[in-house]
């Protein structure tokens, strides 16, 4: 019986809204990206269903989105480097915020808690405002607690989709 510590887990957000010459439509791009994530030092644990979502910003193309749960001894900066290598192999160009893209990979959560340096912030700063991330995340790790908010993914998703109260001062009475 082994007393080995379990590998750290990462929740990786995947998004695509452009066809790829080799892989095809955005859904097929995500399936290829899930396969590309697996390597000697990254073990696939689970993946959410792929959903369609509206774009943020100027792009008019709908996105295919999913979340992968992977186990790896890589540090957060090493994981970020690996994700950027995969994005580059899929033809991603840097410096085009919110433009149509073949593949976008983001570290959403890390079992080590929070991480912040000049190039990376975990948990992802926009995580709790994005239904297209929280929905797939809730499908595979509903109980994972946000290390800074102390709320589970399920709670964050419920807060995002819950109807907002009407402002009593705006009722006109």
C-alpha positions in Angstrom: 0.0 0.0 0.0 1.4 3.4 -1.0 1.5 6.5 1.2 2.2 8.7 -1.8 0.6 12.1 -1.8 -2.1 12.6 -4.4 -1.0 14.7 -7.4 -2.1 18.3 -7.3 -5.2 19.0 -9.4 -5.9 21.7 -11.9 -9.2 22.8 -13.4 -8.4 24.0 -16.9 -10.9 26.0 -18.9 -11.0 25.3 -22.7 -12.6 27.5 -25.3 -12.7 27.8 -29.0 -14.7 29.7 -31.6 -12.7 29.2 -34.8 -12.3 26.2 -37.0 -8.9 24.6 -37.2 -7.7 23.4 -40.6 -6.7 20.0 -39.2 -9.2 19.4 -36.3 -12.4 21.0 -37.7 -15.1 22.9 -35.8 -14.6 24.4 -32.3 -16.1 21.3 -30.6 -13.6 19.1 -32.4 -10.8 21.5 -31.5 -11.7 21.1 -27.8 -11.7 17.3 -28.1 -8.2 17.5 -29.8 -7.0 19.9 -27.1 -8.2 17.5 -24.3 -6.1 14.8 -25.9 -3.1 17.2 -26.3 -3.3 18.0 -22.5 -2.4 14.4 -21.6 1.3 13.8 -21.4 3.9 12.1 -19.3 3.4 14.6 -16.5 -0.3 15.6 -17.0 -2.9 13.0 -16.2 -6.5 13.5 -17.3 -8.9 12.9 -14.5 -12.3 14.2 -15.8 -13.8 16.5 -18.4 -17.1 18.3 -18.5 -19.6 18.2 -21.3 -18.8 20.7 -24.1 -21.3 23.6 -24.1 -22.0 26.5 -26.5 -21.8 30.0 -25.2 -22.1 33.6 -26.5 -18.8 35.5 -26.9 -17.5 38.2 -24.6 -16.3 41.4 -26.4 -16.3 42.1 -30.1 -16.2 38.6 -31.5 -19.5 37.5 -33.0 -18.8 33.8 -33.1 -20.3 31.5 -30.5 -17.8 29.5 -28.4 -17.5 25.9 -27.5 -16.4 25.7 -23.8 -15.4 22.9 -21.5 -13.4 22.3 -18.3 -10.8 19.5 -17.9 -9.7 18.3 -14.5 -6.0 17.2 -14.6 -3.5 15.9 -12.1 0.1 17.0 -12.3 3.2 17.7 -10.3 3.9 20.8 -12.5 4.0 24.1 -10.7 1.4 26.7 -11.7 4.0 28.6 -13.9 5.1 25.3 -15.5 1.4 24.4 -16.2 0.8 27.9 -17.7 3.9 27.4 -20.0 2.5 24.0 -21.1 -0.9 25.4 -21.8 0.6 28.2 -23.8 2.7 25.7 -25.8 -0.5 23.8 -26.6 -2.3 27.0 -27.6 0.6 27.9 -29.9 0.5 24.4 -31.6 -3.2 25.1 -32.3 -2.3 28.4 -33.9 -3.2 30.9 -31.2 -1.7 34.3 -31.6 -1.0 36.4 -28.5 -2.1 40.0 -27.9 -5.7 39.7 -29.3 -7.9 40.0 -26.2 -11.5 38.7 -26.8 -10.9 38.1 -30.5 -12.0 34.9 -32.3 -9.6 32.2 -31.3 -8.9 28.6 -32.3 -8.0 27.6 -28.7 -7.9 29.3 -25.3 -6.7 27.4 -22.2 -6.9 28.9 -18.7 -6.0 27.7 -15.3 -9.2 28.2 -13.3 -8.5 26.5 -10.0 -5.5 24.6 -8.4 -5.7 22.3 -5.5 -2.8 24.2 -3.9 -5.1 27.1 -3.4 -4.2 30.6 -4.6 -1.2 31.7 -6.7 -0.3 35.1 -7.9 2.8 36.4 -9.8 3.4 38.8 -12.7 2.0 36.3 -15.3 -0.6 34.2 -13.5 -3.4 34.5 -11.0 -5.1 31.4 -9.6 -8.1 31.2 -9.1 -8.8 32.8 -12.4 -9.9 36.4 -11.6 -13.1 36.2 -13.8 -14.1 32.7 -12.7 -17.1 33.7 -10.5 -18.6 36.0 -13.2 -18.5 33.5 -16.1 -21.4 31.1 -16.5 -19.7 29.4 -19.4 -16.9 28.4 -17.0 -19.0 27.7 -13.9 -21.5 25.5 -15.7 -18.9 23.0 -17.0 -16.9 23.3 -13.7 -20.0 22.5 -11.7 -20.5 19.3 -13.8 -17.2 17.8 -12.7 -16.2 19.4 -9.3 -19.3 21.0 -7.8 -17.9 20.9 -4.3 -14.5 22.5 -5.1 -14.2 25.6 -2.9 -12.9 28.9 -4.2 -9.8 29.4 -2.1 -10.5 33.2 -1.6 -14.3 33.3 -1.4 -14.8 30.0 0.5 -17.8 29.2 -1.7 -18.2 26.0 -3.7 -18.4 26.0 -7.5 -22.0 25.0 -7.1 -22.7 28.0 -4.8 -20.8 30.4 -7.2 -22.8 29.1 -10.2 -26.1 29.4 -8.2 -25.3 33.0 -7.3 -24.5 33.9 -10.9 -27.8 32.5 -12.4 -30.1 33.5 -9.5 -32.5 36.3 -10.3 -31.3 39.6 -9.0 -33.6 41.3 -6.5 -35.5 44.3 -7.8 -34.4 47.6 -6.4 -37.2 48.6 -4.0 -36.3 52.3 -4.4 -37.0 52.1 -8.1 -40.5 50.8 -7.8 -42.0 54.3 -8.4 -44.1 54.4 -5.1 
